[in-house]
Amino acid sequence: MLATGCRLLHSSGMGRLLAPLTGHRGLVFTLHSVRPQSRMHGFAPNRHLTVTPEFLERTIVQARAAGLRIVSLAEALDHVETDDPAAQRVCAFTFDDGYRDNLIHAYPVLRKHEVPFTIFVTSGFVDRSSEIWWEALERIVRGASSIETPIGERMRTLDASTRDGKVRIYDRLLHWFTKELGEESQRVELRRLAAVHGLDLAALADELILDWDELRSLCRDPLFTVGAHTHNHFALARLSRTRMQDDIAAGLERLAAELGVTPQVFAYPYGFEAAVNHQSQEVVSQFNFRAAFTTHPGMLERKADRFAMPRVSMNGYFQDAAIVSQYLNGAPFPIYNMLRRIRDGVSLRRTCS
Ligand SMILES: [Zn+2]
């Protein structure tokens, strides 16, 4: 929906016309994995989380050409508070979870263009004690011809021998993991599936996630900021208040112990509505963060709630300059968010009736 709206706004020229009203103070981009295209063929349900280094570079150049100043997250927050409406708009780049390819493929691009950046680090992934489950699930389903799971409280064998079968199973397991199982039960089931299918979860984390030495080397670069992203990457809204506090505190303790840093910024794991509720915002606000970021799409505005800051996700399916141009001028987000509110209102009424 967002991509279609962006293309319409671009082709009609409406986005450019609306920019003075919708551009506000600028925006913060969310990225995850950055790696070349060649590894993205076939069954790749997490492809939306991956962009190429070339797309990252084109976006940096495009943002500057559109008149935005690329700044650190701290400077972006300063900028939100400025009183000068004529001040140059800003853009910040953030990377969630701590993928190793951020160092291998994104960092050379960021360095070349002197772009400040933040990585929101999930400390349990770096410790190899917590599971980057969506990547693990992809590997399990890709390598299996069938999968036996207790979905629906009885063991079922699901066919994974074809690409369509793999897509169906992944979607079913994704729903089960994120809507039906609790956050901790989800990891228990993932570990069971990994053991059955011979996937070494620690080796997967070694392959995909930065280690502490690599993060320490990044910390020597003034372009780099460490952000907090909890220890286990649980959806906070699905936890009790105490478990939320524990997971945020554990993440901070590990970052302090390994990197000697106390992050000023936090990103909610997943960051979308189902993972961030009023209670999780309240709990996060009790820590000494300057701001906490969601993945609700939107622009930086003075009136924004500092513990529900918007970000704009770079989606691997839409690595397109026309779409980025609309992200930069902010035109799609008021319409998109209004349509989402209407949809959520309709589904809430249906649920209550
Ligand atoms: Zn994350």
Boltz pocket constraint, residues with backbone or C-beta under 6 A from the ligand:
constraints:
  - pocket:
      binder: B
      contacts: [[A, 96], [A, 97], [A, 229], [A, 233], [A, 268], [A, 269], [A, 270]]
      max_distance: 6.0
